[in-house]
Amino acid sequence: MLIENCVIMKSTAGFYYVRSEEGNIIECKARGVFRKQKLTPLVGDKVTVETDGQTGTVVSIEERKNFLQRPPVANIDKLIVISAVKEPVPNLLIIDKMTAIAVDKNITPVVVFSKSDLGETDELVEIYKKAGIESFSVSAKTGEGTEKFREVFKDSVCVLTGNTGVGKSSILNCIEPELSLATSHISNKLGRGRHTTRTVELYEICDGFIADTPGFSSLDFENVDIIRKENLQFCFPEYEKYIGTCKFVSCAHLGEKGCSICQAVAEGLIPVSRYDSYKMMYDEVKDYKEWENK
């Protein structure tokens, strides 16, 4: 029997736990042909399953709208980047790299500043709002921003990322205390970053899903696709209305004469920290050769 419109909810040790539209979970293996095609089923994949009612086989995978290699999740709607306002202090370059990767992968970035009870977050939040990225502050201690945090998950598959110590587990337990078993499981992984399990799983949370994965604490920049220098400008949403209006068509926005983006930075229309991140990221990839990644 073939069952279409299923979603892989969990992957571990070569087994895939697939949920049907009716909510039934089927334990599956993958067809050997995927190995020949160098295609690995991922959590979040929409698949067709052949089953005898007890176990099954993943026989086809629908085209993905996006995927990350690490964490290995497909069809992601939002990447939620959490950074503490203090303890530890925020690293804006890392945040900007994560949001750029999200935009490049057709994933909506959301930037959340935690521990707002320890310091002022308005200036940090404004940087990302000005860039056209949803951003707000949250405190697991006072409850500030927790309602907004719940809304982010609604009808979405989300990946949560941020360095150890920013309070990811505390926030999750605050917004969904009734999911104590699931969030406790997530919390252990999010809070420590020392686990070695290869299990990847989607959990239901706030009318959406959160991916619990190896590498949850921070994106592995060595294992994500390189953003080519010519594409980098498109990964900063605040640049969009200026692209194509520079004096020179080949403008890299690095201080060239007649650069519209440089002018916008000078006028305070684009945050300086974002522009500084762009320049540093451009410098990292400007000499990249395609064959180096093969």
C-alpha positions in Angstrom: 0.0 0.0 0.0 1.3 3.4 -1.0 0.8 6.4 1.3 1.5 9.8 -0.1 2.0 13.2 1.7 3.9 11.8 4.6 6.6 13.7 6.5 9.8 12.3 8.0 9.6 13.2 11.7 12.7 11.4 13.0 15.9 9.8 11.7 18.2 7.6 13.6 20.6 4.8 12.7 19.2 4.3 9.2 15.6 4.2 10.3 13.0 6.9 9.4 9.9 7.5 11.4 7.3 8.9 9.0 4.0 10.5 9.9 1.0 10.1 7.6 -1.7 12.8 7.1 -3.8 10.9 9.6 -1.0 11.2 12.3 0.1 7.6 12.2 3.8 6.9 12.7 5.4 4.3 10.4 8.9 3.0 10.9 10.7 2.9 7.5 13.9 2.1 5.7 14.9 4.0 2.6 15.1 2.5 -0.9 18.6 1.5 -2.0 18.2 3.6 -5.1 18.6 6.8 -3.0 22.2 5.7 -2.3 23.0 5.4 -6.0 21.5 8.8 -6.5 23.6 10.2 -3.6 20.4 11.3 -2.0 19.8 10.9 1.8 16.3 11.3 3.2 16.2 14.1 5.8 13.9 15.0 8.6 11.3 17.4 7.2 11.2 15.6 3.8 7.8 15.1 2.3 7.7 11.5 1.1 5.7 8.6 -0.3 5.8 5.4 1.7 5.1 1.8 0.8 3.9 -0.1 3.8 2.3 -3.4 5.0 0.6 -1.5 7.8 3.4 -2.2 10.3 6.7 -1.1 8.7 7.4 0.6 5.4 9.9 1.9 2.9 10.5 5.4 1.7 10.0 5.1 -2.0 10.1 8.7 -3.2 11.0 12.2 -1.9 9.3 15.3 -3.0 11.4 18.2 -4.3 12.7 20.2 -1.3 12.3 23.9 -1.0 15.6 24.0 1.0 17.8 22.0 3.3 20.7 22.4 5.6 23.5 19.8 5.8 24.1 20.5 9.5 21.7 20.4 11.1 20.4 17.9 8.5 16.8 19.1 8.1 14.7 19.8 5.0 11.9 22.2 4.1 12.6 24.7 6.9 10.4 27.7 7.2 12.3 29.7 9.8 15.8 29.9 11.3 15.5 31.4 14.8 18.8 32.9 15.9 19.0 33.5 19.7 21.7 35.7 21.2 21.9 36.8 24.8 22.1 40.5 25.5 24.7 39.6 28.2 26.4 36.5 29.5 27.6 35.9 26.8 27.7 39.1 24.9 26.2 39.1 21.4 28.5 38.5 18.4 26.8 40.4 15.6 29.1 39.0 12.9 27.9 35.4 13.8 24.3 36.6 13.8 24.7 38.2 10.4 26.3 35.1 9.0 23.4 33.0 10.2 20.8 35.3 8.8 22.6 35.5 5.5 22.8 31.7 5.3 19.1 31.5 6.0 18.2 34.1 3.3 20.5 32.3 0.8 18.6 29.0 1.6 15.2 30.6 1.2 14.6 30.3 5.0 13.1 33.2 6.9 15.5 34.4 9.6 14.2 35.6 13.0 16.7 37.2 15.5 15.8 37.0 19.2 17.8 38.6 22.0 17.4 36.7 25.3 18.0 37.6 28.9 16.4 41.1 28.4 16.1 41.3 32.2 19.9 41.7 32.3 20.3 44.6 29.9 18.8 46.9 27.3 18.0 45.3 24.0 16.3 48.1 22.0 19.3 49.1 19.9 20.1 45.5 19.0 16.5 44.7 18.1 16.4 47.9 16.0 19.4 46.8 13.9 17.5 43.8 12.6 14.1 45.4 12.3 15.8 48.1 10.2 17.3 45.3 8.0 13.8 43.9 7.4 14.3 40.9 9.7 11.8 40.0 12.5 13.5 40.7 15.8 12.4 41.0 19.4 13.7 40.5 23.0 12.7 37.7 25.4 13.2 36.8 29.0 12.5 33.5 30.5 12.7 35.1 33.9 10.1 37.9 33.4 8.1 36.4 30.6 8.8 39.3 28.3 8.5 38.4 24.6 7.4 34.8 25.2 4.0 35.3 23.4 5.9 36.6 20.4 8.2 33.6 20.6 5.2 31.3 20.6 3.8 33.0 17.5 7.0 32.4 15.5 6.5 28.7 15.6 2.8 28.7 14.4 2.4 26.6 11.2 6.2 26.5 10.7 9.1 24.1 10.8 11.8 25.9 12.7 15.5 25.4 13.5 16.8 27.1 16.6 20.4 28.1 16.9 22.6 30.1 19.2 25.7 29.6 21.4 25.6 27.7 24.6 24.5 29.8 27.5 22.0 32.1 25.7 19.0 30.5 27.4 17.5 28.4 24.6 16.3 25.6 26.9 14.9 28.0 29.5 12.8 29.9 26.9 11.5 26.6 25.4 10.4 25.4 28.8 8.8 28.7 29.5 6.7 28.8 26.4 5.6 25.1 26.4 5.8 23.8 30.0 3.2 21.2 29.1 5.7 19.6 26.8 8.1 18.9 29.6 9.2 15.6 28.3 10.0 16.8 24.8 11.5 20.1 25.9 13.5 18.4 28.6 15.0 16.2 25.9 15.7 19.2 23.7 17.0 21.2 26.7 19.7 18.6 27.5 21.0 18.8 24.0 20.6 22.6 23.5 22.2 23.4 26.8 25.3 21.3 26.7 26.3 20.8 23.1 28.4 17.7 24.0 26.1 15.0 22.7 27.1 12.5 20.1 23.8 11.1 19.1 22.9 10.9 15.4 19.2 11.2 16.0 17.4 14.0 14.3 13.7 14.7 15.2 10.9 17.2 14.8 8.8 18.0 17.9 5.4 19.7 17.9 5.5 23.0 19.7 3.2 26.0 19.6 1.2 24.8 16.6 4.4 24.2 14.7 7.6 22.1 14.8 11.0 22.6 16.2 14.0 20.5 15.0 16.1 18.8 17.6 19.3 17.9 16.0 23.0 17.2 16.4 24.8 20.6 16.0 21.9 22.4 17.5 24.0 24.9 19.5 25.5 26.6 16.4 25.5 26.2 12.7 28.6 24.5 11.3 29.9 27.1 8.9 32.3 24.6 7.4 29.5 22.3 6.3 27.1 24.8 4.8 27.3 25.8 1.2 29.5 28.8 0.4 27.6 32.0 -0.4 29.3 33.2 -3.5 30.5 36.8 -3.5 28.1 37.8 -6.3 25.2 36.5 -4.3 26.1 37.9 -0.9 24.4 41.2 -1.5 21.1 39.5 -2.0 21.5 37.8 1.5 21.1 41.2 3.2 17.4 42.2 2.8 18.1 45.9 3.5 20.2 46.1 0.4 17.4 45.1 -1.9 16.1 48.5 -2.9 19.6 49.8 -3.6 20.9 46.9 -5.7 21.2 48.0 -9.4 21.2 51.7 -8.5 25.0 52.1 -8.1 27.0 54.1 -10.6 28.9 51.0 -11.8 27.1 47.7 -12.7 30.0 45.7 -11.2 29.9 47.5 -7.8 30.8 45.2 -5.0 29.7 47.8 -2.4 33.1 48.0 -0.7 33.5 51.7 -0.9 33.4 52.3 -4.7 32.6 55.7 -6.0 28.8 56.1 -6.6 27.8 53.1 -4.5 24.2 53.4 -3.4 24.6 51.0 -0.5 27.7 52.9 0.9 25.7 56.1 0.7 22.8 54.5 2.5 25.2 53.4 5.3 26.6 57.0 5.5 23.0 58.3 5.8 22.2 55.9 8.6 19.7 54.0 6.5 21.7 50.7 6.7 23.2 49.8 10.1 27.0 50.1 10.2 27.3 46.7 12.0 25.5 45.0 9.2 27.6 46.6 6.5 30.8 45.7 8.5 29.6 42.1 8.5 29.0 42.2 4.8 32.5 43.4 4.1 34.1 40.7 6.4 32.0 38.0 4.8 32.8 39.3 1.3 36.5 39.2 2.2 36.2 35.6 3.3 34.7 34.4 -0.1 36.2 36.8 -2.6 38.9 34.4 -3.7 36.7 31.3 -3.5 37.0 29.0 -6.5 34.2 26.6 -7.3 36.5 23.6 -7.7 37.8 24.0 -4.2 34.4 22.8 -2.9 34.3 19.6 -5.0 
